[in-house]
Amino acid sequence: MKAVILAAGEGVRLRPLTSTRPKCMLYVAGKPILHHLLLEAKKAGITEAIVVVRYLKEKVTEYFSNVELGMKISFVEQGSEKGTAAALLCAESHIQDTFVVLAGDTVTESSIIRKTIEEKEGRITLAVKKVKNPHEYGVVELSGDKVSIFEEKPKHPKTDLANLSIYCMEPTIFNDLKSIGKSERGEHEIVNLFVGAKAVVTDGYWRDIAYPWDLFEANEFLLEKLEAQSGEIINSTISGKVIMEEGAKIIHSYVEGCSYIGAGTVIGPNAYLRGHNSIGRNCSIGAGSTVKNSILFDNVNAKHLAYIGDSVIGSNVNFGSGTQVANFRFDEGHINVLTEKGWVNTGRKKLGIIVGDNTKFGVLSATMPGKIIGTNCWIHSSVVVNKNVPSNVRVFTRQPIEFAKEE
């Protein structure tokens, strides 16, 4: 069976991480979201994937040209029309039989995909699941096992059953897709076809990635599934599980919890990893530095006395000596983040910073909880970041210095 993976989106709410990569290429547990999704699709019986791309498409095609997943992968580009229906139509020429549709920005497991295939009925079958916050999703109301009402992110949901963007379809669905008009958002939406379709209620793991802090839960889930893989460990204490890629080293350090350590990365000497961490390739976490419950992309350096907690750090970021990331409010409340669409309550009591690629922190700099720092920034020494920082800026602090002669 073939799968069509919808991976053309940018992910505006995930900036600045998506300023330099599409959202399907955000890293969790050492690999892009799309990589993990394809592996689960393969376990569910998918032998070929057609990936629909557009935004920064070369980031997707280049990555998957260098990995072997044991399945055929091809790419089609979405045109100027927006929406899931428009994206799916791009793959029509590749589909001749029953097929699966998956959203490329979700982390899930093969059992949900397999169940949707096994219980397929009619031209379209969709997977749904009970969630705690249904107002954030497309919500379905069922009559038996058929969808009677579908609402997109309703303020007052009638049920707690969310659409998981996992579908099993027949090729005849393409005729209906061609006749779908634009939604209020100006997009061609596949959800217009859901009423009357069969819904399969599932209970496996599923997480869509809407905001950067959604990556933490997905990272923890995937890390727990990975098998331990040791590498070069010198005079270190491992209290938990490590997954070390080729050339990774842990030297005179302490690791507590579960950490993925990418190829060529050096931990130590005298570093401390705790919680669930995903540390990319060619990183350096050195003397006196602590990384806790964080996701670091490739080429991140924190060589001296830095603290990085509950944070997502893009590629090629450097932390100067003594950089401190605050991740907890004095009043112990949930941390709110100012996004492009206003303040968002993250629901988290621990959250550090979200940092874009190619940003540098000077010595003794510090950041307050829940701040977003863009790409290509310089945070100069002794700066305390207490508001979001846009991309391509330098942040200074002015310190008056006085000299007094001895009497």
C-alpha distance (Angstrom), angle and dihedral (degrees) to the residues before:
residue distance angle dihedral
M1 . . .
K2 3.80 . .
A3 3.79 127.9 .
V4 3.78 127.9 -153.2
I5 3.81 110.5 -148.0
L6 3.80 115.8 -158.4
A7 3.81 104.0 -145.3
A8 3.80 105.6 144.0
G9 3.80 98.2 106.0
E10 3.78 128.8 108.3
G11 3.79 101.7 -149.4
V12 3.81 102.9 -133.5
R13 3.81 92.7 -172.1
L14 3.80 88.8 56.6
R15 3.80 96.0 60.7
P16 2.99 135.6 160.6
L17 3.82 87.8 30.7
T18 3.81 89.4 55.4
S19 3.79 94.3 45.6
T20 3.81 87.0 88.4
R21 3.83 103.1 25.7
P22 3.82 138.7 26.8
K23 3.79 115.6 -99.0
C24 3.81 92.9 -109.4
M25 3.82 87.3 63.9
L26 3.80 97.0 57.6
Y27 3.79 109.8 122.7
V28 3.80 126.5 -116.9
A29 3.79 124.5 164.2
G30 3.78 89.9 1.4
K31 3.81 98.9 -55.5
P32 3.82 139.1 72.5
I33 3.81 118.0 -87.3
L34 3.80 89.6 -115.2
H35 3.82 91.4 54.9
H36 3.82 91.3 55.8
L37 3.82 91.2 45.1
L38 3.80 93.1 52.8
L39 3.80 91.0 50.3
E40 3.82 90.6 53.7
A41 3.81 90.9 46.5
K42 3.78 89.2 53.3
K43 3.83 90.8 52.1
A44 3.81 88.0 52.9
G45 3.81 90.9 57.0
I46 3.80 102.5 -92.3
T47 3.80 110.9 146.4
E48 3.80 100.2 176.4
A49 3.80 133.1 33.9
I50 3.80 128.0 -162.4
V51 3.80 107.0 -160.8
V52 3.81 117.0 -157.6
V53 3.83 109.1 -148.1
R54 3.80 138.4 173.0
Y55 3.82 118.2 138.4
L56 3.84 108.9 74.9
K57 3.80 87.5 -18.4
E58 3.81 93.1 173.0
K59 3.81 89.8 67.2
V60 3.81 88.5 62.0
T61 3.78 99.1 40.4
E62 3.81 94.8 45.8
Y63 3.79 93.4 49.9
F64 3.80 95.9 49.5
S65 3.80 92.9 44.5
N66 3.81 86.3 67.9
V67 3.81 101.1 45.9
E68 3.78 131.1 71.7
L69 3.81 115.3 -144.8
G70 3.80 99.3 165.6
M71 3.80 93.6 -111.7
K72 3.79 135.9 88.2
I73 3.80 113.4 -99.8
S74 3.79 124.9 -170.7
F75 3.79 132.1 171.1
V76 3.80 134.8 -137.1
E77 3.78 125.5 -176.8
Q78 3.78 122.9 -127.3
G79 3.79 113.8 -131.5
S80 3.78 128.9 -137.9
E81 3.81 95.1 -68.0
K82 3.79 113.9 98.3
G83 3.79 132.7 -141.7
T84 3.78 140.5 58.2
A85 3.80 94.1 -79.7
A86 3.81 91.6 53.3
A87 3.79 90.6 47.9
L88 3.78 93.6 49.6
L89 3.80 92.7 50.0
C90 3.80 89.2 61.3
A91 3.81 89.0 69.4
E92 3.82 96.5 49.0
S93 3.80 95.7 107.2
H94 3.82 90.3 56.0
I95 3.82 95.7 54.3
Q96 3.81 125.3 82.1
D97 3.81 102.6 148.4
T98 3.81 143.5 23.9
F99 3.80 109.3 -39.3
V100 3.80 143.6 178.0
V101 3.80 127.7 -121.4
L102 3.82 120.8 -153.7
A103 3.80 132.6 178.9
G104 3.79 109.6 -122.2
D105 3.81 94.2 -142.5
T106 3.81 97.7 62.7
V107 3.79 133.7 93.8
T108 3.79 113.5 -147.5
E109 3.78 142.6 136.6
S110 3.78 133.8 -102.5
S111 3.81 94.9 -111.6
I112 3.82 91.8 71.3
I113 3.81 92.8 48.7
R114 3.80 91.8 46.1
K115 3.81 93.4 48.8
T116 3.80 91.5 50.5
I117 3.81 89.9 53.1
E118 3.81 94.7 45.1
E119 3.81 94.3 49.3
K120 3.80 95.8 41.6
E121 3.80 115.9 142.5
G122 3.79 128.0 174.5
R123 3.78 127.3 -11.3
I124 3.80 96.3 -42.9
T125 3.79 133.5 25.8
L126 3.80 122.1 178.3
A127 3.79 132.7 -163.7
V128 3.80 117.9 -127.3
K129 3.78 133.5 -179.3
K130 3.79 138.8 -172.7
V131 3.81 111.0 -103.6
K132 3.80 135.1 -175.6
N133 3.81 96.0 -128.5
P134 3.83 106.8 36.5
H135 3.82 93.0 164.6
E136 3.81 87.4 75.2
Y137 3.82 93.9 59.3
G138 3.74 144.8 47.1
V139 3.82 103.3 -81.8
V140 3.81 127.8 -153.0
E141 3.78 131.8 -158.0
L142 3.80 114.8 -155.7
S143 3.76 135.1 -145.9
G144 3.79 101.1 -163.6
D145 3.78 102.2 -43.5
K146 3.81 95.7 -30.7
V147 3.78 127.1 96.0
S148 3.80 110.0 -110.7
I149 3.81 98.5 169.7
F150 3.80 132.1 18.6
E151 3.81 122.3 -170.7
E152 3.79 127.0 179.7
K153 3.83 111.7 -133.9
P154 3.82 96.1 -31.1
K155 3.81 118.5 -162.9
H156 3.80 90.0 -135.8
P157 3.83 107.9 29.9
K158 3.79 116.3 -154.8
T159 3.82 91.6 -151.0
D160 3.80 139.4 14.2
L161 3.82 95.0 -124.8
A162 3.81 110.8 118.2
N163 3.79 127.9 -162.7
L164 3.83 108.1 -116.6
S165 3.83 96.9 -161.2
I166 3.82 89.1 -119.8
Y167 3.80 111.8 126.9
C168 3.78 140.4 169.8
M169 3.81 112.7 -153.1
E170 3.76 145.8 174.9
P171 3.83 120.1 -126.5
T172 3.82 90.2 -114.5
I173 3.80 86.8 75.5
F174 3.81 89.3 79.6
N175 3.82 91.3 72.4
D176 3.79 89.6 58.2
L177 3.80 92.5 45.6
K178 3.79 91.0 58.3
S179 3.79 91.9 59.3
I180 3.81 97.3 49.1
G181 3.78 113.3 116.4
K182 3.78 126.3 -148.9
S183 3.79 121.7 -73.4
E184 3.81 125.5 -133.2
R185 3.81 86.8 -85.8
G186 3.80 90.3 57.5
E187 3.80 93.1 -109.5
H188 3.80 135.3 119.6
E189 3.81 102.0 -116.4
I190 3.79 125.5 -161.8
V191 3.82 89.5 -155.1
N192 3.80 88.5 80.4
L193 3.82 87.2 78.0
F194 3.80 98.0 52.2
V195 3.80 101.5 90.2
G196 3.81 107.1 98.3
A197 3.81 93.2 16.0
K198 3.80 121.6 123.1
A199 3.81 116.9 -101.4
V200 3.80 122.6 -154.0
V201 3.81 112.5 -152.8
T202 3.80 109.3 -142.2
D203 3.79 135.2 -177.4
G204 3.80 104.2 -165.0
Y205 3.80 126.0 112.1
W206 3.78 117.5 -68.0
R207 3.80 131.7 160.9
D208 3.76 128.4 169.7
I209 3.78 116.0 -153.6
A210 3.80 108.9 -129.7
Y211 3.82 101.4 143.7
P212 3.82 131.1 26.3
W213 3.81 93.1 -108.2
D214 3.83 89.7 59.3
L215 3.80 85.5 73.8
F216 3.82 92.4 71.5
E217 3.81 96.2 66.2
A218 3.80 92.0 44.2
N219 3.80 90.8 48.1
E220 3.80 92.0 52.5
F221 3.82 92.6 48.1
L222 3.80 93.6 50.2
L223 3.80 95.3 43.3
E224 3.78 91.2 53.7
K225 3.82 89.6 54.3
L226 3.81 95.3 51.3
E227 3.78 120.2 94.1
A228 3.80 118.4 -119.2
Q229 3.79 114.3 -97.5
S230 3.78 118.6 -174.5
G231 3.77 127.0 -156.9
E232 3.78 135.6 167.7
I233 3.81 105.7 -19.5
I234 3.82 116.6 173.4
N235 3.82 122.4 -169.7
S236 3.81 92.0 -32.3
T237 3.80 136.5 134.6
I238 3.80 117.8 -127.0
S239 3.80 112.1 -167.4
G240 3.77 101.3 176.0
K241 3.81 132.2 0.9
V242 3.79 133.5 -34.9
I243 3.79 128.5 -169.8
M244 3.80 106.0 -161.0
E245 3.78 124.6 -173.6
E246 3.80 126.0 -150.9
G247 3.79 113.7 -57.5
A248 3.81 95.1 10.8
K249 3.81 116.0 138.4
I250 3.80 137.4 -166.8
I251 3.81 112.0 -162.4
H252 3.82 126.1 -174.7
S253 3.81 91.4 -28.6
Y254 3.81 143.6 123.7
V255 3.81 123.4 -121.0
E256 3.78 119.6 -171.5
G257 3.80 123.8 178.9
C258 3.81 121.9 1.6
S259 3.79 124.3 -33.8
Y260 3.79 134.7 174.8
I261 3.81 111.1 -151.4
G262 3.78 116.8 -165.6
A263 3.80 129.4 -136.7
G264 3.79 114.5 -68.6
T265 3.80 94.5 8.3
V266 3.80 119.0 139.5
I267 3.80 121.3 -152.8
G268 3.80 111.9 -165.5
P269 2.84 163.2 -66.1
N270 3.81 95.0 -127.7
A271 3.83 97.2 -8.0
Y272 3.81 126.2 145.2
L273 3.80 125.6 -145.2
R274 3.79 119.2 -176.3
G275 3.77 136.8 169.2
H276 3.81 121.3 8.7
N277 3.79 111.4 -25.7
S278 3.77 133.7 173.6
I279 3.79 110.7 -165.3
G280 3.79 117.8 -176.5
R281 3.78 133.5 -140.3
N282 3.80 124.9 -55.7
C283 3.79 95.4 6.7
S284 3.80 125.5 148.1
I285 3.80 121.9 -148.8
G286 3.79 104.9 178.7
A287 3.77 148.1 172.9
G288 3.78 114.6 -9.7
S289 3.82 94.2 -10.2
T290 3.81 122.4 136.6
V291 3.81 127.5 -159.0
K292 3.79 116.1 -170.9
N293 3.84 128.7 -178.3
S294 3.80 92.3 -25.4
I295 3.78 141.6 136.3
L296 3.79 115.8 -136.7
F297 3.79 120.0 -175.1
D298 3.83 122.3 -150.0
N299 3.83 126.4 -48.5
V300 3.79 98.3 15.3
N301 3.81 116.8 156.2
A302 3.80 127.2 -161.0
K303 3.78 100.2 156.3
H304 3.79 103.3 156.9
L305 3.81 133.3 41.8
A306 3.83 97.7 -40.7
Y307 3.81 127.6 149.2
I308 3.83 118.4 -151.8
G309 3.79 114.4 177.2
D310 3.84 132.3 174.3
S311 3.80 91.6 -15.2
V312 3.80 140.5 134.7
I313 3.80 112.1 -140.0
G314 3.81 123.7 -169.8
S315 3.79 126.7 -140.4
N316 3.82 126.0 -65.1
V317 3.80 95.1 17.4
N318 3.80 120.0 152.3
F319 3.80 125.6 -159.0
G320 3.80 114.2 -157.6
S321 3.78 120.9 -138.1
G322 3.79 112.7 -66.0
T323 3.82 97.3 12.8
Q324 3.81 108.7 161.2
V325 3.81 126.0 -161.0
A326 3.82 113.4 -159.2
N327 3.80 112.6 -149.8
F328 3.83 106.1 170.2
R329 3.80 134.6 66.3
F330 3.80 121.3 -130.0
D331 3.82 89.8 -128.2
E332 3.83 90.2 50.9
G333 3.80 90.4 -126.9
H334 3.79 129.9 143.2
I335 3.78 113.7 -76.1
N336 3.80 116.5 -114.3
V337 3.80 121.9 -154.1
L338 3.80 126.0 -155.0
T339 3.81 107.0 -131.7
E340 3.79 131.3 177.6
K341 3.81 87.8 -91.3
G342 3.79 96.8 47.2
W343 3.79 136.6 -88.3
V344 3.80 117.8 -18.5
N345 3.80 125.1 -165.1
T346 3.80 104.0 -135.9
G347 3.80 93.7 -162.8
R348 3.80 87.2 -132.0
K349 3.77 127.5 118.3
K350 3.79 91.2 -164.5
L351 3.79 118.9 53.2
G352 3.78 129.1 138.9
I353 3.80 123.0 179.2
I354 3.80 140.6 -41.6
V355 3.82 110.7 -141.1
G356 3.79 130.0 -172.3
D357 3.80 126.1 -140.1
N358 3.81 125.6 -69.4
T359 3.80 97.8 18.9
K360 3.82 123.8 144.2
F361 3.80 130.1 -155.2
G362 3.80 120.6 -155.1
V363 3.79 124.9 -136.3
L364 3.80 116.8 -69.3
S365 3.81 93.2 9.0
A366 3.80 119.4 146.6
T367 3.80 138.9 -165.6
M368 3.79 132.2 -151.6
P369 3.83 122.9 -130.1
G370 3.79 120.2 -74.0
K371 3.81 99.0 10.7
I372 3.80 123.4 149.3
I373 3.81 118.0 -144.1
G374 3.79 118.8 -169.3
T375 3.78 133.8 -136.5
N376 3.82 124.9 -73.2
C377 3.81 95.1 17.5
W378 3.79 131.8 148.3
I379 3.79 115.4 -149.0
H380 3.79 101.9 -167.6
S381 3.78 126.3 -142.8
S382 3.81 119.2 -67.6
V383 3.82 93.2 10.9
V384 3.81 116.2 142.3
V385 3.82 108.0 -152.2
N386 3.81 105.7 -145.6
K387 3.80 98.3 157.4
N388 3.79 136.3 39.2
V389 3.80 115.9 -76.2
P390 3.85 118.8 -143.2
S391 3.78 120.6 -137.7
N392 3.81 124.1 -84.3
V393 3.80 98.7 24.6
R394 3.79 138.0 118.5
V395 3.79 118.3 -135.8
F396 3.81 118.7 -152.0
T397 3.77 135.5 174.6
R398 3.80 124.3 -147.4
Q399 3.77 115.7 -134.0
P400 3.80 118.7 -174.9
I401 3.78 110.5 -138.8
E402 3.79 120.6 -160.1
F403 3.79 130.1 -167.3
A404 3.76 123.3 -154.9
K405 3.77 124.4 -169.6
E406 3.76 117.6 -132.2
E407 3.78 114.2 -104.2
